[in-house]
Amino acid sequence: MSRSTTQTFTCPCGQVFTGQAYEYVNVADDAHLRYVVLAGLINVSTCPNCGRRAAVSIPFVYSDPAYNLLAYVHPRADAPEDARLLILEKLRDVYMDASKLQHEQQDKNGESNGNNGGRVVSLSASEAKDMPPLKVVFGMDQLGELINNELSQEDRLGRLALSTQSRSEAERGQFHDITRKLATEMGCCIEVEDLPDEYTVWLYGSRRQVGALMRELATRG
């Protein structure tokens, strides 16, 4: 299961709002998060008052078992070399501890707790055995490249913009509800651009999903 915390932001416009910050992204349980990541929207929140984006610059773990991907993602693509080496060294130790834990669990019929520096680690034997090689990436562009290398053309990111020029808050709200329902039905995620002259909802998903959504909209006329 993916794990996130709630962050509070204060926008330059004065608006205070909250948003999610993921520490662990598990695509097996939340398939749409693959496309949230590819769209560059993970750990990004939008001010409901002025539309400014606020990003939480924290490391997170990306897990996509369908493609045997497990990555530690450092948000800074420009992280200095000494910082990169320190991160790699620490992660190597953690990964080796997890691998050792596998053998301990097997000796105890799959039920064991390992201790690493005062932190208790609990892994099932099957989880430890099936854990893919850990990759370390710096910046979202590098993560996107890693994911796209595993995806077919049909499974890569697709996007569709639906918009209205109505200035009515009620009509915009209704438009948002309709597009959100469509996105849920097709397994897509959405992002809103709320401008004075135009209200746009972007839908993100696989090219296959977006194509199916376009056909569905054409059918509805």
Salt bridges, closest charged atoms under 4 A:
GLU23 OE1 - ARG3 NE 3.39
ASP64 OD2 - ARG34 NE 2.90
ASP78 OD1 - ARG76 NE 2.97
GLU89 OE2 - ARG92 NH2 2.81
ASP93 OD1 - ARG92 NH2 3.81
ASP155 OD1 - ARG208 NH1 2.39
ASP177 OD1 - HIS176 ND1 3.93
ASP177 OD1 - ARG180 NH2 3.20
GLU185 OE1 - ARG220 NH2 3.45
GLU191 OE2 - ARG53 NH2 1.93
ASP194 OD1 - ARG172 NH1 2.57
ASP197 OD1 - ARG167 NH2 2.14
GLU216 OE2 - ARG220 NE 2.90
